């Protein structure tokens, strides 16, 4: 403002601002006062600037550019324009009579009250929030968001940056502790445990999941290091005191169930071997009155065991022991198991079939004493 006050105008009266040390504007010294005071040619919809400089301005304005402050304050000798008045902010601009401020001038020099600031800083109004929710729930908006998100996530740098940030956050001790506490509280709820177990069961019963697990399990079990590790673990586990007795007791209880026995038989796909086929033909012919039946196919269970041949009429059992399959049997174990239920047992060892006459004598004596 001080610089503007020190300026002066050209002596010819044209209104051009010149430096304080000069008298005329460039080239105006030859004009003469009479020439400069000649009235300008009229221009439609224009009038002279209200500051008195003589410049023409449009009819909707009062001053030429910044001439309203050329003397340090607004000129009072303003030229009135019909249906116009000055802007209420004090800028000097002329506006229509039906308006108070020029566009954008209503907040000039005004500081918003504290309530207005709180409203601007605070949450949006209910109507705005409702409109935003409605807009966000539109299908086309959701589709655009999902497409944009997929495009962004597909960028390698975004994926790498996000994974790195997640790793850094997840490695913090407070995050790990909070996560463990949340998981413990959640898993302790009965409905969560039930829902999770149900979901796992449904997933495991899917055919594609079963096939995938079978393929993966076969590949894993065929690895030499896995086989060796499984053998070591089994040996260490079976060497513990009471493990074999407990497993024997559990299997004995399971074999009491005919359905379990039939399932085991079907899974093993067992058939009578040649010696069993031989005795299947000989026993009914030699002892027809005893009604011998082959039950080595788990069709008949006694105290959790499946005998090879039985005579249900007289509660007699014949067991055929192959040299290889029964090499680790405890002598008298099978007889004791069947005797608990009141059955009498005769054991035929594979090596005894080399002398059939002696074997027939022993078998005849067993059948005569216990049945005939």
Buried (B, 14 or more C-beta within 10 A) or exposed (E): EEEEEEEEBBBBBBBBEBEEEEEBBEEBEEBEEEEBEEEEEEEEEEBBBBBBBBBBBEBEBBBBEEBBBBEEEBBEEBBEBEEBBBBBBEBBBBBEEEEEBBEEBEEEEEEEEEEEEEEEEEEEEEEEEEEEEEEEEEEEEEEEEEEEEEEEEEEEEEEEEEEEEEEEEEEEEEEEEEEEEEEEEEEEEEEEEEEEEEEEEEEEEEEEEEEEEEEEEEEEEEEEEEEEEEEEEEEEEEEEEEEEEEEEEEEEEEBBEEEBBBEBBEEEEEEBEEBBEEBBEBBBEBBEEBBBBBBBBBBBBBBBBBBBBBBEEBBBBBBBBEEEEBEEEEEEEBBEBBBEEEBBBBBBEBEBEEEEEEBEEEBEEBBEEBBE
